[in-house]
Amino acid sequence: MWVVRIALVLAMAVGLSACGSKFRTYTGPEVTSVQVHKADRKMYLLHHGRVLKSYDVDLGFAPQGHKQFDGDGKTPEGTYFIDRRNPYSAFHLSIGISYPSMADRAFAEAQGKSPGGDIFIHGGSGKKGRPDDWTAGCIAVTDREIEDVYAMVRDGTVVHILP
């Protein structure tokens, strides 16, 4: 009888430990592209043009226009891809966007400036007291939402960031 009780307690402990994990699994259709519509503050995860999920987003603190230089507070515009992930992000979880492109680098260098970098889709949005657009150029969703995005979007996925 005590063996059954121990087995039940262990099963409950394992089950409860999975509830608090920020690492989710996803078994649905492949996310073939991500679209960010800056003017609408929306991000869409798509499977061959069909919207799988949509999210409200926060952008850089100066969101109008394309990111050109380090510290300008703009979110890039153009076509990039997911090139890395950070499970230890200061913003819960994050997936990296391949900004700056070669063209972004060349433009900034011609102006004698740095293009900046470290552009991510990350959590941290929806916190009290935070302005709508607050990042240094990243795309922010809530912590719960980045858990889904992190699980659904694979490295190499195309990201289209539209004005």
C-alpha positions in Angstrom: 0.0 0.0 0.0 2.8 2.4 0.9 4.4 1.8 -2.5 1.2 2.9 -4.2 1.1 6.1 -2.1 4.7 6.9 -2.9 4.1 6.3 -6.6 1.0 8.7 -6.5 3.0 11.4 -4.7 5.8 11.2 -7.2 3.4 11.3 -10.2 1.7 14.4 -8.7 5.1 16.1 -8.1 6.2 15.4 -11.7 2.9 16.7 -13.1 2.9 19.8 -11.0 6.6 20.6 -11.9 5.6 20.7 -15.6 2.9 23.3 -15.0 5.4 26.0 -14.2 7.7 25.5 -17.1 8.3 28.4 -19.5 9.2 25.8 -22.2 6.1 24.7 -24.0 5.8 22.2 -26.8 4.0 22.8 -30.1 2.8 20.1 -32.5 0.7 22.1 -34.9 1.4 23.3 -38.5 4.8 24.7 -39.1 5.2 28.4 -38.8 6.6 29.3 -42.3 6.8 33.1 -41.7 6.3 35.8 -39.2 4.8 39.2 -40.2 5.1 42.3 -38.0 2.8 45.2 -38.9 4.4 48.1 -37.1 1.6 50.7 -37.7 -1.0 48.2 -36.4 1.2 46.9 -33.5 0.4 43.4 -34.6 2.5 40.3 -35.2 1.2 37.2 -37.1 2.6 33.7 -37.2 1.7 32.2 -40.5 1.7 28.8 -42.2 1.9 29.4 -45.9 -0.2 32.6 -45.7 -2.7 31.3 -43.2 -2.7 33.0 -39.8 -2.0 30.6 -37.0 -1.8 33.1 -34.2 -1.8 36.9 -33.9 -0.4 39.1 -31.1 -0.4 42.7 -30.0 3.1 44.0 -29.8 5.2 46.8 -28.4 8.0 48.2 -30.4 11.1 50.5 -30.1 10.6 53.7 -28.2 10.8 55.7 -31.5 9.0 53.2 -33.8 8.4 55.4 -36.9 10.8 54.4 -39.8 13.5 51.8 -40.3 16.2 51.2 -37.7 19.5 52.8 -39.0 21.8 53.3 -36.0 22.6 52.0 -32.6 20.4 53.8 -30.0 17.9 55.3 -32.4 15.0 53.4 -30.7 13.5 52.2 -34.0 12.4 48.7 -34.8 13.9 47.5 -38.2 11.8 47.2 -41.3 12.5 44.6 -44.0 13.0 40.9 -44.4 15.1 39.1 -41.9 15.1 35.6 -40.3 15.2 34.0 -36.8 18.9 33.3 -36.2 19.2 32.5 -32.4 17.2 32.0 -29.2 17.9 33.0 -25.6 16.2 30.9 -22.9 18.0 33.0 -20.3 16.7 36.4 -21.6 16.2 39.3 -19.2 12.8 39.4 -20.9 11.6 35.9 -20.0 12.5 34.2 -23.4 13.6 35.7 -26.7 14.3 34.7 -30.3 16.8 36.7 -32.3 16.2 38.5 -35.6 19.1 38.7 -38.1 19.3 42.5 -38.1 21.6 44.1 -39.2 21.7 42.9 -42.8 24.7 43.6 -45.0 22.8 46.6 -46.5 22.0 47.9 -42.9 25.7 47.6 -42.0 26.8 49.3 -45.2 24.4 52.3 -44.7 25.4 52.8 -41.1 29.2 52.6 -41.9 28.8 55.1 -44.7 27.4 57.5 -42.1 30.3 56.7 -39.7 27.9 55.0 -37.3 27.1 51.6 -35.9 23.9 49.9 -37.1 23.2 48.4 -33.7 22.0 44.9 -33.2 20.6 42.5 -30.7 17.1 42.8 -32.1 14.7 40.2 -30.6 11.1 39.1 -30.3 10.8 38.8 -26.5 8.5 38.9 -23.5 8.1 41.6 -20.9 5.1 43.5 -22.5 2.0 44.2 -20.5 3.7 45.2 -17.3 2.1 48.0 -15.3 3.6 51.4 -15.7 5.4 50.6 -19.0 4.7 52.8 -22.0 3.2 51.2 -25.1 6.5 51.4 -27.1 9.4 50.9 -24.8 12.0 48.6 -26.2 15.4 49.6 -27.7 14.1 48.4 -31.1 12.8 44.9 -30.3 9.3 43.4 -30.7 7.7 42.6 -27.3 4.8 40.4 -26.4 3.7 39.2 -23.0 5.7 36.6 -21.1 2.9 34.0 -21.7 2.8 34.8 -25.4 6.6 34.5 -25.9 6.4 31.0 -24.5 4.1 30.1 -27.4 6.1 32.0 -29.9 9.4 30.4 -28.7 7.8 26.9 -29.1 6.2 27.6 -32.5 8.9 29.5 -34.4 12.0 27.7 -35.5 15.4 29.1 -36.3 15.6 30.1 -40.0 12.0 31.2 -40.1 11.5 34.3 -42.3 10.4 37.5 -40.5 8.8 40.4 -42.5 8.7 43.6 -40.6 6.4 46.1 -42.4 6.0 49.8 -41.7 
